[in-house]
Amino acid sequence: MRPALTVLGIDPGTAVCGFGVISAAAGRRASLVECGVVRTRAADPLPVRLLQIADAVTELVQRHRPDVLALENVFLGSNARSALILGHARGAIMLSAARAGVPVAEISPREVKAAVAGSGAAQKHQVGEMVARLLHLAAPPRPADAADGVAIALTHVLRAMPRTRLAVGLR
């Protein structure tokens, strides 16, 4: 029986993209299906790196057939060039989802931190620890980018299926 909702969460990046796949059914505990990272080589030209990201996302979408792809928004920090390059990675990810007919839900970093760790100002390690606690994992997913991908997917599950909050202990 297919879960009520399968979400592929992605923490975008051009060097490392973290991902997590969560499945959930209303009123039940969400569970981690898979998590990891997609790495690209810094020596490769940006178009090659974007193709690698797009191909990896396409493969994840084909393997897990998510109902939605949850993608973290760009954080506009002090480095405009980094934000622009991150936008390219997000575009490659969105294109892969659109080609497969998978809707994309965008989530801000602050919303992810608030949903998972209880504070929009939570530190990266706190998010990882709460992901492990909420999903009953022995340890936070590693590397931290993978934990972020899982947190993004979990945030979308909690947003789309509020009753899941009871099952994971958020109230």
CYANA upper distance limits for C-alpha pairs under 8 A (distance plus 0.5 A):
  3 PRO  CA     23 SER  CA      6.64
  3 PRO  CA     24 ALA  CA      6.42
  3 PRO  CA     25 ALA  CA      6.12
  4 ALA  CA     23 SER  CA      8.11
  4 ALA  CA     24 ALA  CA      6.57
  4 ALA  CA     25 ALA  CA      5.18
  4 ALA  CA     26 ALA  CA      7.54
  5 LEU  CA     23 SER  CA      6.21
  5 LEU  CA     24 ALA  CA      5.84
  5 LEU  CA     25 ALA  CA      6.79
  5 LEU  CA     66 PRO  CA      8.14
  5 LEU  CA     67 ASP  CA      6.69
  5 LEU  CA    157 VAL  CA      8.15
  6 THR  CA     21 VAL  CA      7.50
  6 THR  CA     22 ILE  CA      6.23
  6 THR  CA     23 SER  CA      4.92
  6 THR  CA     24 ALA  CA      7.03
  6 THR  CA     64 HIS  CA      8.43
  6 THR  CA     65 ARG  CA      8.15
  6 THR  CA     66 PRO  CA      5.33
  6 THR  CA     67 ASP  CA      5.88
  6 THR  CA     68 VAL  CA      7.49
  7 VAL  CA     21 VAL  CA      6.10
  7 VAL  CA     22 ILE  CA      5.81
  7 VAL  CA     23 SER  CA      6.94
  7 VAL  CA     66 PRO  CA      5.74
  7 VAL  CA     67 ASP  CA      6.52
  7 VAL  CA     68 VAL  CA      5.76
  7 VAL  CA     69 LEU  CA      6.33
  7 VAL  CA     70 ALA  CA      7.30
  7 VAL  CA    153 ALA  CA      6.07
  7 VAL  CA    154 LEU  CA      8.41
  7 VAL  CA    156 HIS  CA      7.95
  7 VAL  CA    157 VAL  CA      7.65
  8 LEU  CA     19 PHE  CA      7.45
  8 LEU  CA     20 GLY  CA      6.27
  8 LEU  CA     21 VAL  CA      5.02
  8 LEU  CA     22 ILE  CA      7.15
  8 LEU  CA     61 VAL  CA      8.29
  8 LEU  CA     66 PRO  CA      6.47
  8 LEU  CA     68 VAL  CA      7.01
  8 LEU  CA     69 LEU  CA      5.28
  8 LEU  CA     70 ALA  CA      6.56
  8 LEU  CA    153 ALA  CA      6.30
  9 GLY  CA     19 PHE  CA      5.98
  9 GLY  CA     20 GLY  CA      5.65
  9 GLY  CA     21 VAL  CA      6.73
  9 GLY  CA     22 ILE  CA      8.45
  9 GLY  CA     69 LEU  CA      6.32
  9 GLY  CA     70 ALA  CA      5.09
  9 GLY  CA     71 LEU  CA      6.44
  9 GLY  CA    149 GLY  CA      5.40
  9 GLY  CA    150 VAL  CA      6.45
  9 GLY  CA    151 ALA  CA      7.96
  9 GLY  CA    152 ILE  CA      5.56
  9 GLY  CA    153 ALA  CA      4.50
  9 GLY  CA    154 LEU  CA      8.22
 10 ILE  CA     17 CYS  CA      7.33
 10 ILE  CA     18 GLY  CA      6.18
 10 ILE  CA     19 PHE  CA      4.97
 10 ILE  CA     20 GLY  CA      7.15
 10 ILE  CA     69 LEU  CA      7.95
 10 ILE  CA     70 ALA  CA      6.77
 10 ILE  CA     71 LEU  CA      5.60
 10 ILE  CA     72 GLU  CA      7.16
 10 ILE  CA    148 ASP  CA      8.18
 10 ILE  CA    149 GLY  CA      5.09
 10 ILE  CA    150 VAL  CA      8.16
 10 ILE  CA    152 ILE  CA      7.15
 10 ILE  CA    153 ALA  CA      7.90
 11 ASP  CA     17 CYS  CA      6.09
 11 ASP  CA     18 GLY  CA      5.38
 11 ASP  CA     19 PHE  CA      6.73
 11 ASP  CA     71 LEU  CA      6.95
 11 ASP  CA     72 GLU  CA      6.22
 11 ASP  CA    145 ASP  CA      7.14
 11 ASP  CA    146 ALA  CA      8.25
 11 ASP  CA    148 ASP  CA      6.52
 11 ASP  CA    149 GLY  CA      5.39
 11 ASP  CA    152 ILE  CA      7.75
 12 PRO  CA     16 VAL  CA      7.90
 12 PRO  CA     17 CYS  CA      5.31
 12 PRO  CA     18 GLY  CA      7.17
 12 PRO  CA     71 LEU  CA      7.81
 12 PRO  CA     72 GLU  CA      7.37
 12 PRO  CA     86 LEU  CA      7.42
 12 PRO  CA     89 ALA  CA      6.85
 12 PRO  CA     90 ARG  CA      6.63
 13 GLY  CA     17 CYS  CA      5.33
 13 GLY  CA     18 GLY  CA      8.40
 13 GLY  CA     86 LEU  CA      6.24
 13 GLY  CA     89 ALA  CA      6.60
 13 GLY  CA     90 ARG  CA      8.33
 14 THR  CA     39 ARG  CA      8.42
 14 THR  CA     40 THR  CA      7.33
 14 THR  CA     49 ARG  CA      7.23
 14 THR  CA     50 LEU  CA      7.61
 14 THR  CA     53 ILE  CA      8.23
 14 THR  CA     85 ILE  CA      7.84
 14 THR  CA     86 LEU  CA      6.99
 14 THR  CA     89 ALA  CA      6.36
 15 ALA  CA     39 ARG  CA      6.15
 15 ALA  CA     40 THR  CA      5.59
 15 ALA  CA     41 ARG  CA      7.22
 15 ALA  CA     42 ALA  CA      7.08
 15 ALA  CA     49 ARG  CA      8.50
 16 VAL  CA     37 VAL  CA      6.82
 16 VAL  CA     38 VAL  CA      6.12
 16 VAL  CA     39 ARG  CA      5.12
 16 VAL  CA     40 THR  CA      7.06
 16 VAL  CA    145 ASP  CA      7.81
 17 CYS  CA     37 VAL  CA      5.88
 17 CYS  CA     38 VAL  CA      5.54
 17 CYS  CA     39 ARG  CA      7.06
 17 CYS  CA     53 ILE  CA      8.24
 17 CYS  CA    145 ASP  CA      7.23
 17 CYS  CA    146 ALA  CA      8.29
 18 GLY  CA     35 CYS  CA      8.16
 18 GLY  CA     36 GLY  CA      6.45
 18 GLY  CA     37 VAL  CA      4.88
 18 GLY  CA     38 VAL  CA      6.99
 18 GLY  CA    144 ALA  CA      8.44
 18 GLY  CA    145 ASP  CA      4.91
 18 GLY  CA    146 ALA  CA      4.71
 18 GLY  CA    147 ALA  CA      7.79
 18 GLY  CA    148 ASP  CA      6.97
 18 GLY  CA    149 GLY  CA      5.42
 19 PHE  CA     35 CYS  CA      5.97
 19 PHE  CA     36 GLY  CA      6.05
 19 PHE  CA     37 VAL  CA      6.39
 19 PHE  CA     38 VAL  CA      8.38
 19 PHE  CA    145 ASP  CA      7.93
 19 PHE  CA    146 ALA  CA      5.79
 19 PHE  CA    147 ALA  CA      8.26
 19 PHE  CA    148 ASP  CA      7.88
 19 PHE  CA    149 GLY  CA      4.56
 19 PHE  CA    150 VAL  CA      6.73
 20 GLY  CA     32 LEU  CA      7.93
 20 GLY  CA     33 VAL  CA      8.12
 20 GLY  CA     34 GLU  CA      6.29
 20 GLY  CA     35 CYS  CA      4.65
 20 GLY  CA     36 GLY  CA      7.15
 20 GLY  CA    146 ALA  CA      6.91
 20 GLY  CA    147 ALA  CA      7.91
 20 GLY  CA    148 ASP  CA      8.43
 20 GLY  CA    149 GLY  CA      5.23
 20 GLY  CA    150 VAL  CA      4.56
 20 GLY  CA    151 ALA  CA      8.20
 20 GLY  CA    152 ILE  CA      8.34
 20 GLY  CA    153 ALA  CA      6.88
 21 VAL  CA     32 LEU  CA      6.60
 21 VAL  CA     33 VAL  CA      5.81
 21 VAL  CA     34 GLU  CA      5.74
 21 VAL  CA     35 CYS  CA      6.71
 21 VAL  CA     64 HIS  CA      8.30
 21 VAL  CA    150 VAL  CA      7.05
 21 VAL  CA    153 ALA  CA      7.10
 22 ILE  CA     30 ALA  CA      7.09
 22 ILE  CA     31 SER  CA      6.10
 22 ILE  CA     32 LEU  CA      5.24
 22 ILE  CA     33 VAL  CA      6.11
 22 ILE  CA     34 GLU  CA      8.00
 22 ILE  CA    150 VAL  CA      7.65
 22 ILE  CA    153 ALA  CA      6.67
 22 ILE  CA    154 LEU  CA      7.11
 22 ILE  CA    157 VAL  CA      8.41
 23 SER  CA     30 ALA  CA      6.25
 23 SER  CA     31 SER  CA      5.94
 23 SER  CA     32 LEU  CA      7.09
 23 SER  CA     33 VAL  CA      7.24
 24 ALA  CA     28 ARG  CA      7.20
 24 ALA  CA     29 ARG  CA      7.08
 24 ALA  CA     30 ALA  CA      4.92
 24 ALA  CA     31 SER  CA      6.91
 24 ALA  CA    157 VAL  CA      7.69
 24 ALA  CA    164 THR  CA      8.06
 25 ALA  CA     29 ARG  CA      7.94
 25 ALA  CA     30 ALA  CA      7.62
 25 ALA  CA    164 THR  CA      8.01
 26 ALA  CA    161 MET  CA      6.88
 26 ALA  CA    163 ARG  CA      6.49
 26 ALA  CA    164 THR  CA      6.39
 27 GLY  CA    163 ARG  CA      5.68
 27 GLY  CA    164 THR  CA      5.68
 27 GLY  CA    166 LEU  CA      7.65
 27 GLY  CA    167 ALA  CA      6.73
 28 ARG  CA    163 ARG  CA      8.46
 28 ARG  CA    164 THR  CA      6.44
 28 ARG  CA    167 ALA  CA      5.91
 29 ARG  CA    135 LEU  CA      8.16
 29 ARG  CA    164 THR  CA      6.79
 29 ARG  CA    167 ALA  CA      5.17
 29 ARG  CA    168 VAL  CA      6.16
 30 ALA  CA    135 LEU  CA      7.15
 30 ALA  CA    154 LEU  CA      8.30
 30 ALA  CA    157 VAL  CA      8.46
 30 ALA  CA    164 THR  CA      7.46
 30 ALA  CA    167 ALA  CA      8.05
 30 ALA  CA    168 VAL  CA      7.59
 31 SER  CA    135 LEU  CA      6.53
 32 LEU  CA    135 LEU  CA      7.36
 32 LEU  CA    150 VAL  CA      8.26
 35 CYS  CA    141 PRO  CA      7.89
 35 CYS  CA    146 ALA  CA      6.33
 35 CYS  CA    147 ALA  CA      8.19
 35 CYS  CA    149 GLY  CA      7.95
 35 CYS  CA    150 VAL  CA      7.27
 36 GLY  CA    141 PRO  CA      8.46
 36 GLY  CA    142 ARG  CA      7.94
 36 GLY  CA    143 PRO  CA      8.07
 36 GLY  CA    145 ASP  CA      8.34
 36 GLY  CA    146 ALA  CA      5.36
 37 VAL  CA    143 PRO  CA      8.22
 37 VAL  CA    145 ASP  CA      7.31
 37 VAL  CA    146 ALA  CA      6.19
 38 VAL  CA     53 ILE  CA      7.40
 38 VAL  CA     56 ALA  CA      7.48
 40 THR  CA     44 ASP  CA      8.20
 40 THR  CA     49 ARG  CA      6.24
 40 THR  CA     52 GLN  CA      7.53
 40 THR  CA     53 ILE  CA      8.19
 41 ARG  CA     49 ARG  CA      7.70
 44 ASP  CA     48 VAL  CA      6.74
 44 ASP  CA     49 ARG  CA      6.86
 45 PRO  CA     49 ARG  CA      6.94
 46 LEU  CA     50 LEU  CA      6.63
 47 PRO  CA     51 LEU  CA      6.71
 48 VAL  CA     52 GLN  CA      6.78
 49 ARG  CA     53 ILE  CA      6.81
 50 LEU  CA     54 ALA  CA      6.61
 50 LEU  CA     88 HIS  CA      7.88
 50 LEU  CA     89 ALA  CA      6.51
 50 LEU  CA     92 ALA  CA      6.59
 51 LEU  CA     55 ASP  CA      6.50
 51 LEU  CA     92 ALA  CA      7.83
 52 GLN  CA     56 ALA  CA      6.62
 53 ILE  CA     57 VAL  CA      6.69
 53 ILE  CA     89 ALA  CA      7.78
 53 ILE  CA     92 ALA  CA      7.37
 53 ILE  CA     93 ILE  CA      7.47
 54 ALA  CA     58 THR  CA      6.58
 54 ALA  CA     92 ALA  CA      5.72
 54 ALA  CA     93 ILE  CA      6.07
 54 ALA  CA     95 LEU  CA      8.02
 54 ALA  CA     96 SER  CA      6.20
 55 ASP  CA     59 GLU  CA      6.71
 55 ASP  CA     96 SER  CA      8.12
 56 ALA  CA     60 LEU  CA      6.76
 57 VAL  CA     61 VAL  CA      6.58
 57 VAL  CA     93 ILE  CA      6.91
 57 VAL  CA     96 SER  CA      6.85
 57 VAL  CA     97 ALA  CA      8.16
 58 THR  CA     62 GLN  CA      6.65
 58 THR  CA     96 SER  CA      5.97
 58 THR  CA     97 ALA  CA      7.67
 58 THR  CA    100 ALA  CA      8.17
 59 GLU  CA     63 ARG  CA      6.59
 60 LEU  CA     64 HIS  CA      6.51
 60 LEU  CA     65 ARG  CA      8.32
 61 VAL  CA     65 ARG  CA      5.61
 61 VAL  CA     66 PRO  CA      6.77
 61 VAL  CA     97 ALA  CA      7.88
 61 VAL  CA    100 ALA  CA      7.97
 66 PRO  CA    102 VAL  CA      7.65
 67 ASP  CA    102 VAL  CA      6.90
 67 ASP  CA    103 PRO  CA      7.86
 68 VAL  CA    102 VAL  CA      6.09
 68 VAL  CA    103 PRO  CA      5.63
 68 VAL  CA    104 VAL  CA      6.37
 68 VAL  CA    105 ALA  CA      7.48
 69 LEU  CA     97 ALA  CA      7.51
 69 LEU  CA    102 VAL  CA      7.13
 69 LEU  CA    103 PRO  CA      6.74
 69 LEU  CA    104 VAL  CA      5.33
 69 LEU  CA    105 ALA  CA      6.70
 69 LEU  CA    153 ALA  CA      8.35
 70 ALA  CA    104 VAL  CA      6.28
 70 ALA  CA    105 ALA  CA      5.22
 70 ALA  CA    106 GLU  CA      6.33
 70 ALA  CA    107 ILE  CA      7.44
 70 ALA  CA    152 ILE  CA      6.86
 70 ALA  CA    153 ALA  CA      6.34
 70 ALA  CA    156 HIS  CA      6.98
 71 LEU  CA     90 ARG  CA      8.32
 71 LEU  CA    104 VAL  CA      7.39
 71 LEU  CA    105 ALA  CA      6.62
 71 LEU  CA    106 GLU  CA      5.40
 71 LEU  CA    107 ILE  CA      6.59
 71 LEU  CA    152 ILE  CA      7.46
 72 GLU  CA    106 GLU  CA      6.18
 72 GLU  CA    107 ILE  CA      5.38
 72 GLU  CA    108 SER  CA      6.15
 72 GLU  CA    109 PRO  CA      6.80
 72 GLU  CA    152 ILE  CA      7.28
 73 ASN  CA    106 GLU  CA      6.37
 73 ASN  CA    107 ILE  CA      6.15
 73 ASN  CA    108 SER  CA      5.52
 73 ASN  CA    109 PRO  CA      7.30
 74 VAL  CA     83 ALA  CA      7.01
 74 VAL  CA     86 LEU  CA      7.44
 74 VAL  CA     87 GLY  CA      7.31
 74 VAL  CA    108 SER  CA      8.14
 75 PHE  CA     83 ALA  CA      7.54
 75 PHE  CA    108 SER  CA      8.32
 75 PHE  CA    109 PRO  CA      7.74
 76 LEU  CA     80 ALA  CA      7.72
 76 LEU  CA     83 ALA  CA      6.65
 77 GLY  CA     83 ALA  CA      7.97
 79 ASN  CA     83 ALA  CA      7.03
 80 ALA  CA     84 LEU  CA      6.66
 81 ARG  CA     85 ILE  CA      6.76
 82 SER  CA     86 LEU  CA      6.55
 83 ALA  CA     87 GLY  CA      6.62
 84 LEU  CA     88 HIS  CA      7.09
 85 ILE  CA     89 ALA  CA      7.19
 86 LEU  CA     90 ARG  CA      6.79
 87 GLY  CA     91 GLY  CA      6.63
 88 HIS  CA     92 ALA  CA      6.88
 89 ALA  CA     93 ILE  CA      6.80
 90 ARG  CA     94 MET  CA      6.56
 91 GLY  CA     95 LEU  CA      6.53
 92 ALA  CA     96 SER  CA      6.84
 93 ILE  CA     97 ALA  CA      6.89
 94 MET  CA     98 ALA  CA      6.54
 94 MET  CA    104 VAL  CA      7.38
 95 LEU  CA     99 ARG  CA      6.57
 96 SER  CA    100 ALA  CA      6.99
 97 ALA  CA    101 GLY  CA      6.71
 97 ALA  CA    102 VAL  CA      5.48
 97 ALA  CA    103 PRO  CA      7.24
 97 ALA  CA    104 VAL  CA      7.49
 98 ALA  CA    102 VAL  CA      6.21
 98 ALA  CA    103 PRO  CA      7.28
 98 ALA  CA    104 VAL  CA      8.41
105 ALA  CA    156 HIS  CA      8.23
107 ILE  CA    111 GLU  CA      7.04
107 ILE  CA    112 VAL  CA      7.42
107 ILE  CA    152 ILE  CA      7.83
107 ILE  CA    156 HIS  CA      8.33
108 SER  CA    112 VAL  CA      6.95
109 PRO  CA    113 LYS  CA      6.80
109 PRO  CA    120 GLY  CA      8.24
110 ARG  CA    114 ALA  CA      6.61
110 ARG  CA    119 SER  CA      8.42
110 ARG  CA    120 GLY  CA      4.91
110 ARG  CA    121 ALA  CA      7.29
111 GLU  CA    115 ALA  CA      6.49
111 GLU  CA    120 GLY  CA      6.67
111 GLU  CA    155 THR  CA      8.26
112 VAL  CA    116 VAL  CA      6.58
112 VAL  CA    120 GLY  CA      7.84
112 VAL  CA    151 ALA  CA      7.00
112 VAL  CA    152 ILE  CA      6.40
112 VAL  CA    155 THR  CA      6.22
113 LYS  CA    117 ALA  CA      5.87
113 LYS  CA    118 GLY  CA      7.18
113 LYS  CA    119 SER  CA      6.33
113 LYS  CA    120 GLY  CA      5.27
113 LYS  CA    121 ALA  CA      7.27
113 LYS  CA    122 ALA  CA      6.26
113 LYS  CA    127 VAL  CA      6.89
114 ALA  CA    118 GLY  CA      4.92
114 ALA  CA    119 SER  CA      4.65
114 ALA  CA    120 GLY  CA      4.73
114 ALA  CA    121 ALA  CA      8.00
114 ALA  CA    122 ALA  CA      7.92
115 ALA  CA    119 SER  CA      7.99
115 ALA  CA    120 GLY  CA      8.45
115 ALA  CA    155 THR  CA      6.36
115 ALA  CA    158 LEU  CA      8.17
116 VAL  CA    127 VAL  CA      6.88
116 VAL  CA    130 MET  CA      6.78
116 VAL  CA    131 VAL  CA      7.24
116 VAL  CA    151 ALA  CA      7.06
116 VAL  CA    154 LEU  CA      8.10
116 VAL  CA    155 THR  CA      7.18
117 ALA  CA    122 ALA  CA      6.90
117 ALA  CA    126 GLN  CA      7.04
117 ALA  CA    127 VAL  CA      6.01
117 ALA  CA    130 MET  CA      6.30
118 GLY  CA    122 ALA  CA      8.12
122 ALA  CA    126 GLN  CA      6.69
122 ALA  CA    127 VAL  CA      7.26
123 GLN  CA    127 VAL  CA      7.03
124 LYS  CA    128 GLY  CA      7.00
124 LYS  CA    144 ALA  CA      7.92
125 HIS  CA    129 GLU  CA      6.69
125 HIS  CA    144 ALA  CA      8.10
126 GLN  CA    130 MET  CA      6.64
127 VAL  CA    131 VAL  CA      6.64
127 VAL  CA    147 ALA  CA      8.09
127 VAL  CA    148 ASP  CA      7.89
127 VAL  CA    151 ALA  CA      7.71
128 GLY  CA    132 ALA  CA      6.88
128 GLY  CA    140 PRO  CA      5.59
128 GLY  CA    141 PRO  CA      7.32
128 GLY  CA    144 ALA  CA      7.32
128 GLY  CA    147 ALA  CA      5.86
128 GLY  CA    148 ASP  CA      7.57
128 GLY  CA    151 ALA  CA      8.23
129 GLU  CA    133 ARG  CA      6.77
129 GLU  CA    139 ALA  CA      7.86
129 GLU  CA    140 PRO  CA      5.93
130 MET  CA    134 LEU  CA      6.38
130 MET  CA    140 PRO  CA      8.37
131 VAL  CA    135 LEU  CA      6.53
131 VAL  CA    137 LEU  CA      8.45
131 VAL  CA    140 PRO  CA      6.98
131 VAL  CA    141 PRO  CA      8.48
131 VAL  CA    147 ALA  CA      7.49
131 VAL  CA    150 VAL  CA      7.76
131 VAL  CA    151 ALA  CA      6.68
132 ALA  CA    136 HIS  CA      6.19
132 ALA  CA    137 LEU  CA      5.13
132 ALA  CA    138 ALA  CA      7.21
132 ALA  CA    139 ALA  CA      6.13
132 ALA  CA    140 PRO  CA      5.20
132 ALA  CA    141 PRO  CA      7.66
133 ARG  CA    137 LEU  CA      6.84
134 LEU  CA    168 VAL  CA      5.78
134 LEU  CA    169 GLY  CA      7.58
135 LEU  CA    168 VAL  CA      7.51
140 PRO  CA    147 ALA  CA      7.09
141 PRO  CA    146 ALA  CA      6.53
141 PRO  CA    147 ALA  CA      5.35
142 ARG  CA    146 ALA  CA      6.36
142 ARG  CA    147 ALA  CA      6.81
143 PRO  CA    147 ALA  CA      7.30
144 ALA  CA    148 ASP  CA      6.73
145 ASP  CA    149 GLY  CA      6.84
146 ALA  CA    150 VAL  CA      6.83
147 ALA  CA    151 ALA  CA      6.60
148 ASP  CA    152 ILE  CA      6.65
149 GLY  CA    153 ALA  CA      6.87
150 VAL  CA    154 LEU  CA      6.55
151 ALA  CA    155 THR  CA      6.50
152 ILE  CA    156 HIS  CA      6.95
153 ALA  CA    157 VAL  CA      6.86
154 LEU  CA    158 LEU  CA      6.70
155 THR  CA    159 ARG  CA      6.62
156 HIS  CA    160 ALA  CA      6.44
157 VAL  CA    161 MET  CA      6.11
157 VAL  CA    162 PRO  CA      8.24
157 VAL  CA    164 THR  CA      7.97
158 LEU  CA    162 PRO  CA      5.73
158 LEU  CA    163 ARG  CA      8.28
158 LEU  CA    164 THR  CA      6.63
158 LEU  CA    165 ARG  CA      6.56
161 MET  CA    165 ARG  CA      8.31
162 PRO  CA    166 LEU  CA      8.49
163 ARG  CA    167 ALA  CA      7.81
164 THR  CA    168 VAL  CA      6.98
165 ARG  CA    169 GLY  CA      6.48
165 ARG  CA    170 LEU  CA      5.36
165 ARG  CA    171 ARG  CA      6.87
166 LEU  CA    170 LEU  CA      6.37
166 LEU  CA    171 ARG  CA      6.98
